[in-house]
Amino acid sequence: MSITIGFYDFFSYTVPGLLYLYTINKFLEIINFPYVSLEDISLDIWFAIIGVVLSYIVGALLDTFAYRWYLLFHKNKVEQRVIDNFKKYYPDLKVDFAIHDRRLAFSFIRHNNLELAENIDKFKALSIMLQNISFGLLLFSVVQIIKLILGGYSDFVLVSMLITLIFSYVAIHRSALFNFWYWSGNFEQALHYGKSVSEMFSQYEQNERENKNKSRHIKKK
């Protein structure tokens, strides 16, 4: 059995995973639990590999919560805006896609053009990475609040908390932008096959029949 992890999947979880690990480590330090100090960090290759693997695992696990954080701001709004824009700016195309068609449309594109689907996937990977970075920054700001409560007031801690909250807000909206580009790419390419899911599959079946008839005709010759 082989397990394949795409580069962009790995990238989208590992980068925010480092932020998650750093935040968890700072929290352990604040509450006087065992933590990893800078002196404990080794430049050994195996230490680096373990760190990268842990970052990926933690990033993948906490993505569940990061996704719910994303939904608080953009639940189905991005996908609906993509469809609405098509209908608004290209009324002559008579686009008949709906939100619930989005995954089926992408599956159709992946089946017919894997390379194109992988290029579109880059936007989704960046969206996932940014939603996790946003959630990681939110958690870090919470840790800073705990530090203010337990350790007393500090201008530096207060400013860093406000900065992380601001960038958390920025990151979640950048995530929505990349998600918009991702679904725009999906529906744009889906239009090459039809104006609705039913039309896409009808056209596909018709092309398959024509290809079979051509191959039979060639064999007879």
Phi, psi and omega per residue, in radians:
M1 nan 2.288 3.141
S2 -1.968 2.493 3.117
I3 -2.024 2.135 -3.114
T4 -1.983 2.179 3.094
I5 -2.009 2.094 -3.133
G6 -1.154 2.652 -3.123
F7 -1.035 -0.783 -3.093
Y8 -1.240 -0.575 3.040
D9 -1.099 -0.797 -3.140
F10 -1.096 -0.784 -3.128
F11 -1.087 -0.738 -3.041
S12 -1.207 -0.384 3.117
Y13 -1.776 -0.555 -3.053
T14 -1.244 -0.772 -3.123
V15 -1.054 -0.933 3.091
P16 -1.190 -0.424 3.098
G17 -1.070 -0.616 3.076
L18 -1.105 -0.701 3.102
L19 -1.145 -0.716 3.096
Y20 -1.057 -0.808 -3.115
L21 -1.110 -0.715 3.119
Y22 -1.097 -0.739 3.141
T23 -1.135 -0.775 3.110
I24 -1.071 -0.730 -3.133
N25 -1.115 -0.721 3.109
K26 -1.146 -0.638 3.114
F27 -1.135 -0.756 3.109
L28 -1.084 -0.650 3.122
E29 -1.142 -0.722 -3.096
I30 -1.140 -0.688 -3.094
I31 -1.610 0.219 3.056
N32 1.105 0.662 3.006
F33 -1.750 2.822 3.100
P34 -0.984 2.318 -3.138
Y35 -2.494 2.994 -3.124
V36 -1.701 2.081 3.094
S37 -1.606 2.943 3.136
L38 -1.052 -0.571 3.134
E39 -1.185 -0.411 -3.109
D40 -1.462 -0.245 -3.101
I41 -1.334 2.217 -3.119
S42 -1.858 2.630 3.079
L43 -1.572 0.134 3.123
D44 -1.099 2.478 -3.074
I45 -1.073 -0.654 -3.129
W46 -1.209 -0.603 3.076
F47 -1.114 -0.710 3.127
A48 -1.154 -0.725 -3.137
I49 -1.112 -0.779 3.115
I50 -1.077 -0.713 3.125
G51 -1.091 -0.724 3.138
V52 -1.163 -0.756 3.141
V53 -1.116 -0.776 3.109
L54 -1.087 -0.672 3.122
S55 -1.090 -0.743 3.131
Y56 -1.118 -0.789 -3.105
I57 -1.114 -0.831 -3.132
V58 -1.124 -0.713 3.111
G59 -1.089 -0.733 -3.138
A60 -1.180 -0.670 -3.127
L61 -1.222 -0.766 -3.093
L62 -1.387 -0.137 3.085
D63 -1.060 -0.516 3.088
T64 -1.002 -0.777 -3.138
F65 -1.335 -0.599 3.114
A66 -1.128 -0.641 3.132
Y67 -1.144 -0.685 3.100
R68 -1.190 -0.583 3.034
W69 -1.098 -0.730 3.100
Y70 -1.096 -0.721 -3.097
L71 -1.133 -0.436 3.099
L72 -1.070 -0.494 -3.102
F73 -1.791 -0.586 -2.914
H74 -2.380 0.636 -3.124
K75 -1.103 1.912 3.099
N76 1.076 0.013 -3.104
K77 -1.190 -0.716 -3.079
V78 -1.138 -0.875 -3.115
E79 -1.059 -0.724 3.140
Q80 -1.166 -0.628 3.129
R81 -1.165 -0.636 3.084
V82 -1.063 -0.856 -3.125
I83 -1.137 -0.742 3.137
D84 -1.092 -0.668 3.128
N85 -1.124 -0.714 3.097
F86 -1.056 -0.815 -3.099
K87 -1.193 -0.549 -3.114
K88 -1.347 -0.841 -3.029
Y89 -1.535 -0.342 3.132
Y90 -2.268 1.091 -3.083
P91 -1.109 -0.498 -3.117
D92 -1.173 -0.388 -3.136
L93 -1.292 -0.373 -3.138
K94 0.943 0.907 -3.137
V95 -1.114 2.317 -3.078
D96 -2.194 0.611 3.084
F97 -1.516 2.669 3.062
A98 -2.232 2.936 -3.109
I99 -0.974 -0.747 -3.071
H100 -1.206 -0.117 3.117
D101 -1.543 -0.136 -2.912
R102 -1.098 -0.758 -3.095
R103 -1.284 -0.601 3.097
L104 -1.175 -0.662 3.100
A105 -1.112 -0.762 3.132
F106 -1.157 -0.696 3.093
S107 -1.045 -0.667 3.126
F108 -1.143 -0.755 3.126
I109 -1.124 -0.766 3.136
R110 -1.063 -0.672 3.140
H111 -1.161 -0.643 -3.058
N112 -1.605 -0.481 -3.117
N113 -2.625 1.528 -3.051
L114 -1.122 -0.704 -3.119
E115 -1.096 -0.745 3.105
L116 -1.109 -0.753 3.136
A117 -1.066 -0.677 3.140
E118 -1.195 -0.602 3.073
N119 -1.155 -0.711 3.101
I120 -1.161 -0.577 -3.129
D121 -1.034 -0.424 -3.126
K122 -1.023 -0.688 3.140
F123 -1.134 -0.672 3.135
K124 -1.175 -0.687 3.124
A125 -1.087 -0.735 3.103
L126 -1.159 -0.635 3.097
S127 -1.115 -0.779 3.116
I128 -1.104 -0.753 3.141
M129 -1.051 -0.775 -3.094
L130 -1.243 -0.601 3.103
Q131 -1.188 -0.586 3.079
N132 -1.275 -0.670 3.077
I133 -1.108 -0.722 3.102
S134 -1.038 -0.797 -3.131
F135 -1.192 -0.657 3.101
G136 -1.106 -0.703 3.085
L137 -1.161 -0.624 3.074
L138 -1.082 -0.802 3.120
L139 -1.100 -0.673 3.137
F140 -1.135 -0.658 3.108
S141 -1.149 -0.612 3.079
V142 -1.131 -0.726 3.090
V143 -1.072 -0.672 3.109
Q144 -1.149 -0.627 3.081
I145 -1.117 -0.751 3.102
I146 -1.072 -0.668 3.118
K147 -1.129 -0.669 3.100
L148 -1.128 -0.682 -3.107
I149 -1.227 -0.779 -3.064
L150 -1.465 -0.592 -3.040
G151 -1.794 -0.084 -3.120
G152 1.634 2.920 -3.060
Y153 -1.164 2.479 3.084
S154 -2.630 2.236 3.118
D155 -1.050 -0.722 -3.106
F156 -1.104 -0.788 -3.136
V157 -1.135 -0.733 3.140
L158 -1.108 -0.782 3.139
V159 -1.135 -0.755 -3.141
S160 -1.121 -0.620 3.102
M161 -1.136 -0.788 3.135
L162 -1.130 -0.707 3.132
I163 -1.109 -0.764 -3.136
T164 -1.154 -0.611 3.089
L165 -1.153 -0.725 3.118
I166 -1.087 -0.826 -3.124
F167 -1.244 -0.449 3.027
S168 -1.120 -0.745 3.103
Y169 -1.124 -0.761 3.127
V170 -1.096 -0.778 -3.080
A171 -1.119 -0.660 -3.107
I172 -1.205 -0.554 3.106
H173 -1.398 -0.529 3.009
R174 -1.174 -0.615 3.067
S175 -1.061 -0.729 3.115
A176 -1.131 -0.622 3.131
L177 -1.128 -0.811 3.117
F178 -1.159 -0.584 3.075
N179 -1.153 -0.640 3.073
F180 -1.083 -0.805 3.115
W181 -1.111 -0.626 3.138
Y182 -1.105 -0.892 -3.111
W183 -1.284 -0.491 3.030
S184 -1.094 -0.779 3.101
G185 -1.073 -0.684 3.128
N186 -1.098 -0.894 -3.082
F187 -1.251 -0.561 3.076
E188 -1.075 -0.792 3.138
Q189 -1.261 -0.573 3.127
A190 -1.108 -0.541 3.141
L191 -1.128 -0.363 3.070
H192 -1.191 -0.343 -3.101
Y193 -1.848 -0.287 -3.139
G194 2.850 2.906 -3.111
K195 -1.627 -0.060 3.075
S196 -2.659 2.907 -3.140
V197 -1.094 -0.740 -3.140
S198 -1.105 -0.678 3.122
E199 -1.199 -0.646 3.111
M200 -1.031 -0.831 -3.099
F201 -1.285 -0.566 3.082
S202 -1.128 -0.763 3.122
Q203 -1.143 -0.676 3.135
Y204 -1.109 -0.791 3.136
E205 -1.114 -0.663 3.115
Q206 -1.138 -0.749 3.104
N207 -1.118 -0.656 3.110
E208 -1.118 -0.738 3.111
R209 -1.118 -0.726 3.132
E210 -1.124 -0.690 3.125
N211 -1.148 -0.675 3.106
K212 -1.148 -0.721 3.120
N213 -1.125 -0.658 3.114
K214 -1.147 -0.744 -3.131
S215 -1.154 -0.651 3.092
R216 -1.151 -0.685 -3.140
H217 -1.125 -0.711 3.129
I218 -1.149 -0.720 3.113
K219 -1.092 -0.675 3.139
K220 -1.134 -0.605 3.100
K221 -1.189 nan nan
